Amino acid sequence: MSASFANTVVLVTGGSTGIGAAAALHFANEGARVLVTGRNEASLKASAARHANVGYVVADIAKPADAARSIEEVRARYGRLDVLVNNAGIAEIAPLSDATVEHARRTFEINVLGMIETTRLALPLLRQSKGAIVNVASIVADQPFPNMSVYSASKAAVLALTRSWAQELAADGVRVNAVSPGPIATPIYTPDKMGLSAEQMDAMGASILTLVPARRFGTPEEVAPVIAFLASSGASYVTGAEYTVGGGIEA
């Protein structure tokens, strides 16, 4: 086991499955103590069960009280926070004609507002540790896909926040970067999560792959090391950056 994150504490929102779970396991394997949050206790338990250094808290990032409870759990359990990975998010598909107020509000409450509140509350701990923030955006922030306008806009907001916070927090020694995954095979790409039929999902997947030079979906395990790098001392002079993990697709 490498010990590059020994004696560090990492909080991963949306850490029950997919990229969040892979990042949590990667950090734990590198020696970190990790707390993951999410709404589904069963999947959180499964994520935490993969390593003794991973704990969990059931919390809905869209609820300010839950965000506050997550940070208080970090403070109570570990007394410090070195890395915040803002990964929690949803990716619902909706053409403009179906992009209702409810759809837009749900997307922004989880993908943007919850991230802002979690980071705001974590800031005192991150300032103390001169820690790192890694925000998970998406290639669609720069290259929006049809029928994903609201989701694309939410991830563009993540990039704007990343770049602004990087400038704002540099004097505190807190670095802020973003990882923009391309098509990654995670539970978010399922018919029920995206509100599509199986046939529509197949058609969308085939269409997306025509844009990817690598001609395949990536895996969460291919994103996790990039998140970890940006949180590591090896990226000590990197802040305000966007790292694309998309098999050659342009961001």
N, C-alpha and C positions, 0 to 999 in steps of 0.2 A: 504494500500500500504506500502510495506517495503521501507526504504530509504537508503539501503545499498550502493547505487551508487548516492546518492544525491550530487549535486554540482560537478559531474564528466561529462566529455564529451567523447563520444564513436564514433568512425568511423568504420562502417561495410561495407566492399567492397562486391559487389554481394549481396546487402541487399534487393533486390526486391521480392524474392520468397524463398521458402525452408528454409534451415538452417539459411541463412543470415537474412531473414525477421523474423524468430522466435527469433533469438538472439536479433535483434533490439527491438522487442516488449518486450522481457524479461528485457533488460536493461532499457527501458523506464518505465516499470512497477515498477522497482526498484529505480526510481528517476533520472536516467541519462538523459542527453540531447544527442540525437543520430542523426548522419548523415549517411544515407545509399547512396551508389552509385551503378550504374548499367547502362546498355545500353538502357533499355526499359522504356521510361517515364511513360507509362500507368501502368505497374506493380510497378514501383517505387512509383507512386502516391497512388496506392492501399495499398502498404506497409506502407507508411507514414500516410495514413488516419486512421490507426488503433490506433494511439496514438498522442496526441498533442505534445509530446516531440520528435517526429521523423520528421526530415526533409530529403530532398533528393537532390542529384545532379546527372544529367545525365552525365555519364563519362564511357569511355571504358578503363579499366585498362591496356589493351595492348598498349595504346598510352601514351607515356611519358608526353605529354602536358596535357592530361586529368588527369593523376595521379597528376601532379603538381597543376592543377586547383582544384582538390579535397582537397588537403592539404591547399591551399590558402583559400578555402571556409571555412574550419574548423577554420583557424586562424582569418578570417574576422568575422565570425558569433559568435564565442565563445571565441577566444583569448587563447585557451588552448586545449590540447588533453591528456586524461588520459589513454584511451584504444584504441588500434588498433586491429580490428579483420580482418585478411586477409582471407576472405572467397571466393572471386570471383574465379570461375574455370569452366572448361568444362571437360566432360568425354566422348569423342568420342571413339567408338569401332572401331578397325582396326587390322586385322591380319597383321603379318609382311609383307606379300606380298602386302598389300594395305597401309602400313605406309609410305606414300610419304613424301617428304621434306615439302610440304605444311601442311600436317597433323601434323607433328612433330613441325614445326615452330609455327603453330597456338596454339597448346597445351602448348608449353613452353612459348610463349609470354604472354599468359593469366595466366597460373598456376604458373609460376616461375618468369619470367622477370618483369612482372607487379607488382608482390608482392615485389620483391627486390626494385624496384624504388619507390613504394609507401612507403615502410618502410624507405628507405634511406631519403626521403624527410620529413617524419614525425618525424625523429629522434630528431631534435632540440626541438620540442614540447614535445616529450616523455621524453627527458632528464630533461627538466624543471620540469615536473610533477612527475618524477620518476615513470613513468607509466608502463603499461603492454601490451605485444603483444601476441595475441593468433592466431596461424596459423592453418587453417583447412587443414589437410592432408587426409589420407584415410588408411584403413586397407591394401589396395593393395600395399602401399609403402613397407610393410614387407612381404606380402603374395600375390604376383602378380597373377592375373587371366589370363588365356589364352585370346589372342586377345585384351589385354589391356596393351601391353608392354610400349607404349609411355606414356599413362596416368599414369601407375604405376611408371615409371621412373620420371615423373614430381612430383609426390607426395613423392617419395623417396628424391628428391631434397628439397622439403619443409621441410622434417624432418632433413636433413643435415643442412639446413640453420638455423632451429630452434635451434639445438644443438650448432652450432657455435656462433650464435648471443647471446645465453644465456651466454656463457662464456665471449664473447667480451663486453657485455653491463652490466654485473653484477656490475662492479665498479661504473657505473653510476646510479645504483639503478633501472634499467629497467629490468623487468623479461620477459622471452620469453618462451612460452610453445606451445604445439601442441595438438589438438584434432583430433583423427583419427576415423571418423565415419565408421561403417560398412554399410550394406544395409539400406538406409534410403529412405522412400517414399517421393521423392521430384520431381519437374518438370524435373530435370536432367535425371531421369529414365523414359523417354518417347521416343517413336520410332524416332521422328524427332530430338531430342537432341542427341541421340546416334547413329543415322544413321542406324537403324535396322527396320525390318518389325515388325508388331504387333505380329506375330507368333514367330519371333526370340526373341522378348522381353519376351514373356511368357515363352519360353524355358529357357532363361537365368535366369529369376526370379526363376523358379522352381529349377534350378541347384544351384543357390546361396543359396536358403533356406536350402538345404541339408547340408550346411556348418555351419549354424547358430543354436546353441543349443536352442535358444528361439523360433525357427521355425516361425519367422515372421519378416517383415521389421520394422525398427524403424520409429519414427516420428521426424520431426524437433524440436518439442517441448521437446523431450527427449535429444536432443543434446545441446540446448540452455543453460540449467542450468549448464552444465559442462563447457561450454565456459565462462559463467559468473563467476563460481567459480574460474577458473584459473585467471580471471582478478581481483578478489576481494582481500581484505585484508586478507581473510581467507586462501589464498594461498601465503602469504607473503614470505614463505621460499621455495616455489616451483618454480624452473626455470630449463629449459632444459628438461622438462618432456614431455612424450607422454601419453595422456589419451585416451584409446580406448573406444568407445561407439558403441558396436557391438553385443549386445545380447549374449555374450559368445564366439563369434568367436575370434580366436587367431590372434593377430597382431605380 
